[in-house]
Amino acid sequence: MSAPLRTDSAARRRPATVASAQVATTSVLTVGVIGAGRVGATLGAALAAAGHRVVAASGASGASRARLALLLPTVPRRSATEVARAATDLLLVAVPDDALTEVVAALAADGALRPGQVIAHTSGAHGLAVLAPASAAGARPLALHPAMTFAGTPDDLGRLPGISYGVTAPADLRPLAARLVVDLGGVPEWIAEADRPLYHAALAHGANHLVTLVNEAADRLRDAGVGQPEKVLAPLLRAALENALRLGDDALTGPVSRGDAGTVRRHLAQLAATAPESVEPYLVLARRTADRAVAAGRLRPGDVAPLLGVLDDYRSGVAA
């Protein structure tokens, strides 16, 4: 059994499933979670909090068992096949992208899936094609990706309200998909099957590479003698992110957007001497920043050539 079902007025007003007579005929779905990673455990806990019955979950590693104990303490841990058979309405498959094909194929081969059962994966990179073996078994495919980073702690539940979910679903399953996203406190973004890789690349480029970039900046501040770089970076980066989201390329500032080729040259010389591994990322990002600054009218045409000359010198190894 999962945590006690919610009995507030919102739960009582929840309409019956409208996606298909094959799915569920009541407002409460019987749910199983395969993969008690950070995403699976969090979404399972959120579905339980929304009033659904999370009846089983799988997770073999010590970290997965710890997350289940923390986020779904009353849900029994079972094998993936047992979870699939227990999840009569919704099977949530939250495994790494590269493992998804094998997991779905194994469930179908074991006869663990049934007609009308909804099988939803949480991969951003995949759409419905990866669920083809499940569809062949009569299950209903759904791609349901939360656009959020997770730590696998109860704090994640507080970050869910208002986030977007990249959803790909057959037309007849869209109402149920929308309802699930609302139950999770989110907003659906409908992504075409062919656009899933681009959608996921955009999120990874923005979020994952942001973490790398912030840590690179913190490391170089430490090299410069700053004892607590996070205190220096926090207000600057928060303002930069807020401005970028609000103003787009008009938020560009700094030496590249001003065409200060001499400053950029000094940056590169110091990086080459202190942290040569940071030179190539700086060059790539500076060149892309210059391209965007030119397109946005932030960088004057007369200042472009000297700046690009500095970047090209370092790319070709001409600069000392």
N, C-alpha and C positions, 0 to 999 in steps of 0.2 A: 504494500500500500504506500501511497505517497503521503505528503503532508496533508492535514485536514483541508477539505475543499473550502474555498472562499464562499461565504454566504451573504455578502453584502448585496445591495440593490443592483449594482452593475452586473454582478454574476447572474442574478435572477432575471435580468432583462436580456441577457445574451440570447440571440435568436438561435433556432435550430440550424444545423448545418444545411447549407443550401447548394453545396457544390455538386453533389450526386447522391442518389438514394443508396449507392454502394458504400459511401463513406461512413457517416454516423447519423443516426436519426435523433440524437439528443444533443443538448448544448455542451455536454461534458465529453471530451474525447479521451479514449484510453490510449496512452502514449508509452512508447519505449524509446530509450536512448542508447544508441550504439556509439561508443567512444566518449568516455568521461574525461576528455581534455578540457581545456579552459572554456571553449565555446559550448560543447555539449552539456557539461555539468551546469553551466550558467543558464542556458536556454531551458534545460529540463527543469531547473528550479523556478524559472520565470513562468513556465507553463503550469507548474503545480500551483504557484501563487495565484495564477489567473483562474484556477478552479478545475483544471484538467487532472485526470488520474494518471500519474506517472507510475507504471506498475513494475518496471524492470529497467536496469541499466547495465551496460557492460564496461569494463575497464580493467586491464590486467596489471598495469604498472603500479608501483607503490604510490606514485603521485596521483594516479587516477583514483585509486582506492581512498586516498586522503581527501580528494575533492568530493567524492561521493559522500563520505562521512560528514563533510562540512556543509555541502549544499543540498544533498538529497539523503539525509540520514536515515529515513524510514523506507527507502526504496531498496529492494533486494538486488544484489549484484548477481548477474547471470551471464552465460555465454551469449555471444552475438546471435546465434541461432535461436536460443531460448527467448531472448528479448524480442526478436522479430515475430515469433509465434504468439507472444503475450500481448503485443501491441496491435490490438484488433482494429484500431482506427488510424493511428499515426505512428510511423516509425521514423525517428529522427536519427540520421546517420551523420555523425560529426567526427569524421576521421580525416587524416591528412590527405591532401589532394591526390598524391601519387598512390595512395592505398585504396582510394574509393572504388576504382574499377574492380579490383580483386575482391573487395568486401561484398559489393553488390552481386557480382557473379557467383560468389560462394553461397550467399543467401538464397539466390534463385536455384542453384544446383541442389541445395539441401532441401528444397521444397518448403522453406520457411516463410515464404510470402504467399499472400492470398489475393484473389480478385477483390477489388474495391478498397483495399488497404492503401492508404497514402504513404508513400515513402519520400521523405524530404531530406536532401543533403544540405550541408551548410557551406559548401565550397564556393568561393567567389569565382574561381577560374572555370569551373564546369557548369554546364547547363543541364539539359534533360537527356542528351545522348548517352551520358555515362550510366544512366538508369535504364538503358534499353533492356537488359536481362530481367529487371523487375517488371517493366511494362509488358514483356512477353509472358510473364507469369500472371498478368491481370492486375498488378498493382498500379496505382496512379502516381506519376512522377511529379516532383516539385523541387525546384532549386530555391533555397531560402537562405541568403547570405547576409548576416548582420555586418553593417559597415562600422565596425568598432573594434578596438583592440581590447583584449581580455587578460586579466591576471589570474583568473581561477579562484577568486575569493568572493565573499559576500558583497564586497564593495562594487563588484561588476553589476549587480542587480540594480544599483542606484544609477548606473550610467545608461541603462537601456531606454528609459523613457525619452521619446523624441528622436531616437536614431533612425537612420534609413536602413531598409533591407532591400538588397538586390534580388528581385523575384523573377523567375522564369517559370511559367506554368501553362499547361494546355488551357484553352479558353474555358472549358467547363469546370476547371479547378480554380479559376481566378477568385471567385467569391470566397472560397474556403481559405485560399492563400491570404487574401486581404484581411479576413477575419483573424487568422492566426497572428498576422503582424500587429493588428490592433490589440489583440489579447496580450502581446508582448510589449505593448506601449509604443510601437514604432510606426513608421510611415513607409508604405511600399513604393519602390521604384521599379517599374516594369522594364526588364532588360531582355532584348531579343536574344535568342539562342546564339546567333552568330556574333553577338557583341559581348558575350561573357568574358573572353580573354582580354579585350580592351578595357572593359569595366574594371576587371581585377587588376590589370596593369596600372591603371590610373590610381587606384587605392594604394597599391603597394609602393608605387613611385612617390606618392604623397606622404604616406604614413611611415612605412618601413625605412625609406631613405631619409626621411626627416630625423628619425632616431639616430641614424648613422651620422648625419650632418651635425646634429647638436652635440653628439659625443666627440666628433672631430674638433669642433670649435672649443669644447671644454678642454680637450687634451692640449690644444695649442695655447690656450690661456694658461694652463699649468706650466707649459714650457716657458711662458713669458713671466712666470713668477707669481701668478694669481693663485692664492691659496684656496679660495672657494669660488670657482668659476660659475657654478650654478646661480650664485647671487648676482653676478654680473650679467649673465645671459637671460635670466628669467624675465625681467621687465622688458628687455630689448626684444626677445623672441616673441613674447606674448603680443607686444604692440605690432611687430612685423606680421605675425600670423593674422591678427584681427584686421589690420589694414589690407593685407593681400586678399582676404576673403571679402572684404567690403569694397575695395577699390580696384581689384585686379592689378594690371600692370602699372596703373597710376601709383601704386604703392612702392614702386622701385626707387631705392635710394642708393647711395654709396658710390665708390669710385668708378665702377663700370658704367653705371647709368649716367655719370657726369663726364665720362670720357677721360678720366685722369690716368693716362697711360703710365706716367712716371710712378704713381702710387702702386699701380698693379705690378709694375716691374719690380719695385722694392718688395712687395708682398711675396712674389715668386722667388726672388733671390733669397729671402729669409727662410721661406718654406724649404727650398732646396737644401739649405745648410742645416736646418734644424729637424725637419720632418719630411724627407723626400717622398714618403708615401702619400703625402697630402697634395703634392704638386699636380698630379694628373686629375684628381677630382676637382681641384680649384680651376684648372684650365677648362675642363668640360663645362662646369657650371658658369664660369665667367663668360665663355663663348655663347652659351645659351641665353644668359642674361643680356648680353649685348644684342643678340638677335631680337629678343623681345623688346628691349629698350628702343631699338631702331624702329621696329614695327609700331610701337606705341607713340613714337614721336618724342620720346624722352631723351634720346641720344642724338645730338646734332650731327649731320652728315660729315662735317669737317673734322669731327673728333673720332670718327669710326676707324679710319685707316691707321692712325698711330696706335690705337688700342689693339686692333686686330694684329698689327705688326708685332707687338709685344707677345701676344698669345701665340702667334705662329712661330716666333723665334724659339719659344720654350717647347712647343710641340715638335719642332724639327731638331732641337738640341743645339741650336745656334747660340743661345744665351749661356753665359757662364754660370 
